[in-house]
Every structure is written in C-alpha cells, then in structure tokens.
C-alpha cells in the first residue's frame, strides 16, 4: 500500500512511523472524528455537539474539544456575553483533515450492515 509510506529515512528524530500514526495522535479515540464530522457541516455550540455526538459525557466532550482547539483542528469562539455564548468551528487545518474523513464516512455508510453484524458478533463473544 503506497498511501502511507514509512518514514524510515527521517524516523530517527520523529515520533511517528507514518502519516496515519500522526493523524491518529490528533483524532484517535471514539469522539474526535465524530466532533469533526459534525463541525464540518457548520458552527455548533457545546450543547448542540453533545446532542449530535450522542453518548459522550459533558466532561469527555469538554476535554476532547479543548484538545482539538489546542491542536488547531477547531477554533473556540467566545462571544464574551452573559449568559456565556461559545461556538466551535473547523479551522483551515481541520478542514484539510476533514477532506480525508468524508471518504471514511462514505465507506462506513456503504458497509453499515456488515459493520453492525460484526459489532453484534463481537458483543456476544465470550472473553
């Protein structure tokens, strides 16, 4: 597979072996890609994101958003009002990453039935 070449020549001073490993360091875990996916559609407030993402707790969502802001994937817009009005939006850096998320989402949609079956099988297996 040529899409994620190894960085053998320059790995001595690099923490990642390939580009996919670098991307996963930014969006690894259960929620960050879902957050990015929903923000690709437009600006959202915290409560909206919580409803869109699903079973995520407020604490975890808050941590994930802070990390994504810190990494420059999204921006936090604070309108300095009372009551607080804060929105999140995808940055140019995040938008460039989101271009790679769209095909992954399409693949998931196309293979949804098989993925559901695999998840059900996984949940019924004995440890």
Buried (B, 14 or more C-beta within 10 A) or exposed (E): EEEEEEBEEEEEEEEEEBEEBBBEEBBEEEBBBBBBBBBBEEEBEBEBBBEBBEEBEEEBBEEBBEBBBEBEBBBBEEEEEEEEEEBBBBBEBBBEBBEEBEEEBEEEEEEEEEEEEEEEEEEEEEE
